Amino acid sequence: MNDEQLNQYRVDGTKVRIVRDALELNDVVGIVVAWDEEQLLIRRPNRRVVKVKRGYDIQLASEPRQWSHE
């Protein structure tokens, strides 16, 4: 995902889903706060901030979850 899309999500306050593995329980859902070349900062609904690798799949939380184990 490029910086322009991330910035649009941040400005709009769009909820995203970070899919880390096959288990939906391990997803991080929240709003994009900040990012750099390697990591994303996501604010979860409980207001805690989570730092995740930028290499994970980023999806809109409003869409159905998709997992591919490539």
N, C-alpha and C positions, 0 to 999 in steps of 0.2 A: 504494500500500500504506500502510495507516495505522500509527500508532505502536504500537498494541496488538499487531498482528501481528508487527511488527519486534521488539518486546520479547519476545514468545513465542519467536520464532526464536532470539534471543540467549540467553535463559535455557535453552532446550532444547539449544542447540548444533547446530541444524539447518543442514545445508549448503544454500545457495541458489545460484542461477545468475543472474547479471546478463547479460542479452542486449542487447548494444550495437548489433549490426548483423547482416546476413545470414550472416556467416562465424562458424561455431562456434568457430574458432580464437581469435576476439576476445572470447569470453565470459570473465567473471570468476566463478570458482567458489570458494566459501569460506563462512565463518561470519560473521554480522553481529556487529560489535564495538560500533559506535556510529553515531549519525546525528544530523542536524539537519534544518532545513527544506529544504536544498538538496542535501546530500550524504550518502553512506553510507560507512562504513569497513568493509571486508571483509578478514578474515584468510584468506589463501590457505593451501593445505596446506604450502607451504614456509615458513610462518610470517611471510612478508612481508605488510604491510598495504597495501591499495589503496584509494584514495579515488575514488569514482565518483558521477556525478550521480544524484540520486534519481528523475529522470524516465525512466530506463531500465526495461525490463521486468524484474521480479523473479519468479523461478520457483523451485520446489523442485528441487534438483539430482537428487533421486531420481525425478523425473518426466521423460518425454520432452521434449526441447527443442521449443519452439514459437516461430516467427518470423512476425511480421506487419509489413509495411512501410507502415503507415499514417502 
